[in-house]
Every structure is written in C-alpha cells, then in structure tokens.
Amino acid sequence: MAKWLFKSEPDVFSFPMLQAKGKAGEEWTGIRNYQARNNMRKMQLGEQGFFYYSNIGKAVVGVVEVFKLIHPDSTADVPAWECVDLRAVAELPKAVTLDEIKLEAVLKNMVLVVNSRLSVQPVTDKEWSHICRMAGYLP
C-alpha cells in the first residue's frame, strides 16, 4: 500500500482536532493544486499518511488513514476539486521536524525536501520507515 503526507496549518486544523473527530474523521478539503488532487485520486482505502504541520512547527506529528475515497470537495465552488476523508491513527511519540528530516541522507530526495510546497504528497516505504524510527513509532 502507498504512503502519503498531508499538510495542515496547526492554527487552522490541528492533529488533536482530527483526533477529536474519532472514527467519523474529516474530509481533507481545501486542496486547490492539481498535483495534490491527483495524488488523492491514487489513494486506496486503508492507506496511511503522515500528518504534517506546515508554517507553524514544520514537523510530522501524527499518522492518519484514508477511510473514504476521492469524492467532490464540499467546500469547492467548481467540480474539479475533490478530496478524501481521513481519520487519526496515532500521535507520534516524538514530532519529527523538517530540519531533522533535511539532515538525514536517506531522506534527501523526499518530496517534502525537494518540493516542500506540495500539500498532499507520496512517501516511499523507505522514507516512511525511517521517519517512524525517528519518531519512536512502531506501527
């Protein structure tokens, strides 16, 4: 199964806010970038991703799962924009900052490092395992 990274600004929508939604989860709305939207179109049920704080914090803080496949974004004015639904799986024992990620040679080609503006991005199995180890997370 593929792995992903979802960016959010913690002052707008934080990981604890997603956790509070419980099994009902939340639509991952507001994506207005075709590449990010196309990444969501590739997602399968049960695939996991990192929850990443952009702007404030710049760190991977949690793990989420896709529980509803691509569908129209309820906040969009045009049908081109779609989203998936996510729910929280686990808060990471230790947040992994962007600065820490950039210091790791094995992560030098991670999309987060080379295209930091993309809001929904793929994560390789090797990157996933490495960040999980850095965070002290054993899924």
CORBEL-V805911 format. One line per field, one symbol per residue. phi: phi as a letter, one per 40 degrees, with the letter a starting at -180 (. if undefined). psi: psi as a letter, one per 40 degrees, with the letter a starting at -180 (. if undefined). burial: # if it has 16 or more other C-alpha atoms within 10 Angstrom, else .. A space follows every 50 residues. Layout:
# CORBEL-V805911
phi = ???
psi = ???
burial = ???
This chain:
# CORBEL-V805911
phi = .cbabbcacccbaccdccdccgccfacccgcbbccccccccccbdgcbac cbccgcgfacbabbbcbacdadcccccbcccbabbbbcbaccdbcbcccc ccccdcbcbcddccaccccbacbcdccdcccdcdcgbbc
psi = iiiihhiihdedhiddddddeaddaihgiehfhddddddddeiiheiiii hhhichdgiheihiihehihihheeieiedhiiihiihdihidhihiddd ddehdeedeidddegeehdhiihiddddddddddefhg.
burial = ..######.#...##..##.....#####.#....#####..##.#.### ####...#############..#.......############.#####.. ##....#..###.....######...##.###.##.#..
